[in-house]
Amino acid sequence: MCAIAFKESEPRIPNILPVTEIDRVAYLLKYGYYNMQIQAVITFDQHLDTEVLKAAVMLSLDAEPVLGCRFVEDEKRPYWQRFLLAAPPKTKP
């Protein structure tokens, strides 16, 4: 279960996206010897600005919407369903 809270996404980005042929092939390859996930550990010499990082992630999800989606295994027609992200909590001054 994903721990993402939900709200309506921006209307310009659809909540359902079609899969491509590459998506279908990648899905089928998961049953073979292939691990299609990107795995990395990144370290930094200093602390990151969390507000800048949040903004960068949101801009990335708007630029490439499928990154904010889950793959729905529909027998007839699989699709990508967008996670609906909550607004960040307000911090006290």
C-alpha positions as a printed NumPy array, in Angstrom:
array([[  0.   ,   0.   ,   0.   ],
       [  1.346,   3.397,  -0.96 ],
       [  1.569,   6.036,   1.775],
       [  0.677,   8.948,  -0.51 ],
       [ -2.261,  11.129,   0.502],
       [ -4.765,  12.026,  -2.183],
       [ -6.279,  15.121,  -3.746],
       [ -7.365,  15.971,  -7.272],
       [ -4.439,  16.392,  -9.635],
       [ -4.182,  19.373, -11.934],
       [ -6.79 ,  19.119, -14.718],
       [ -4.167,  19.506, -17.444],
       [ -2.628,  16.142, -16.524],
       [ -4.991,  13.189, -17.029],
       [ -5.373,  10.698, -14.172],
       [ -5.295,   7.75 , -16.614],
       [ -2.493,   7.384, -19.17 ],
       [ -2.268,   4.715, -21.881],
       [  0.62 ,   2.244, -21.889],
       [  3.058,   2.118, -24.772],
       [  4.408,  -1.001, -26.456],
       [  7.658,  -0.532, -24.526],
       [  5.63 ,  -0.505, -21.278],
       [  4.006,  -3.808, -22.264],
       [  7.359,  -5.389, -23.128],
       [  8.929,  -4.161, -19.871],
       [  5.968,  -5.572, -17.932],
       [  6.375,  -8.98 , -19.578],
       [ 10.139,  -8.949, -18.989],
       [  9.612,  -8.763, -15.237],
       [  8.691, -12.442, -15.387],
       [ 12.111, -13.287, -16.835],
       [ 15.573, -12.351, -15.676],
       [ 15.218,  -8.595, -15.867],
       [ 14.983,  -6.104, -13.04 ],
       [ 13.695,  -2.922, -14.671],
       [ 13.921,  -0.703, -11.58 ],
       [ 16.533,   1.995, -11.266],
       [ 18.464,   1.41 ,  -8.06 ],
       [ 20.943,   3.898,  -6.676],
       [ 22.251,   5.417,  -3.487],
       [ 23.181,   9.089,  -3.669],
       [ 25.132,  10.9  ,  -0.965],
       [ 25.728,  14.619,  -0.581],
       [ 28.346,  16.576,   1.36 ],
       [ 25.739,  18.96 ,   2.762],
       [ 22.053,  19.084,   3.628],
       [ 19.56 ,  19.596,   0.818],
       [ 17.   ,  22.377,   0.766],
       [ 13.811,  20.338,   1.181],
       [ 11.593,  23.034,  -0.339],
       [ 13.703,  23.139,  -3.492],
       [ 13.748,  19.332,  -3.598],
       [  9.942,  19.141,  -3.25 ],
       [  9.49 ,  21.681,  -6.03 ],
       [ 11.92 ,  19.785,  -8.276],
       [ 10.076,  16.508,  -7.732],
       [  6.706,  18.104,  -8.493],
       [  8.087,  19.72 , -11.66 ],
       [  9.51 ,  16.335, -12.709],
       [  6.119,  14.675, -12.214],
       [  4.473,  17.377, -14.322],
       [  7.123,  17.089, -17.052],
       [  6.934,  13.264, -17.184],
       [  3.546,  12.286, -15.717],
       [  4.111,   8.527, -15.919],
       [  6.707,   8.894, -13.126],
       [  3.818,   9.719, -10.802],
       [  1.766,   6.693, -11.827],
       [  1.235,   3.074, -10.951],
       [  0.851,   0.358, -13.585],
       [ -2.652,  -1.138, -13.509],
       [ -2.711,  -4.755, -14.702],
       [ -6.032,  -4.742, -16.533],
       [ -6.467,  -7.977, -18.545],
       [ -7.994,  -6.276, -21.567],
       [ -6.187,  -2.967, -21.519],
       [ -3.474,  -2.14 , -18.952],
       [ -2.95 ,   1.524, -18.129],
       [ -1.057,   3.951, -15.946],
       [ -3.026,   5.543, -13.079],
       [ -1.669,   8.764, -11.636],
       [ -1.066,   9.001,  -7.889],
       [ -2.957,  11.989,  -6.598],
       [ -0.488,  13.902,  -4.475],
       [ -1.481,  15.888,  -1.427],
       [ -0.433,  19.456,  -0.914],
       [  2.582,  19.642,   1.398],
       [  1.706,  20.326,   5.06 ],
       [  2.071,  23.896,   6.224],
       [  4.965,  24.471,   8.595],
       [  4.851,  26.805,  11.569],
       [  7.008,  29.962,  11.307]])
